[in-house]
Structures are given as C-alpha cells and as structure tokens.
C-alpha cells in the first residue's frame, strides 16, 4: 500500500532538505567537452546520408507495416538512435 506524506504510515527514507556536502563547489568544474557539439558536428557531416537512410526506412517500413510504422519517431529521433548506436573512431 502506498504511503503519502499526510498518512500516519509515512516513513522518511531520504532527506528532503539540501545535502550538506563537505566538498566545495570549487572542486567541480563545468565539463569542457560538449557532447551535443560533437553530435551536431556529426549530423552536419552526415546529413545527406542520414536523410537518405531515413527516407528508405520510412518507405520500406510503410510498405511492410502500413502507415502505422514509426508513428512516434521522426528524423531527429532516428538520428539520435543512429548516433547512439554507432561507434565513432
């Protein structure tokens, strides 16, 4: 049974307050490499090929499965999938 903060059965398992850390903020710096920057550069380099691949994917998928194929995805979803599952050397 679920318990909510207003219930008498509610037990606190974590601290809702801010964490008091002994480490200072000076130790942590911003990530120097922007992951999205490399993805954008990769997309710009391979845009024509990705566009052709996506067009063929849509065409073949709709031929086999009908118009319901890939309803929830678009070009950018396809590009993200290909980028995540491609080894870049």
Secondary structure, 3 states (H helix, E strand, C coil): CCCCCCCCCCCCCCCCCCCCCCCCHHHCCCCCCCHHHHHHHHHHHCHHHHHHHHHHHHHHHHHHHCCCCCCCCCHHHHHHHHHHCCCCC
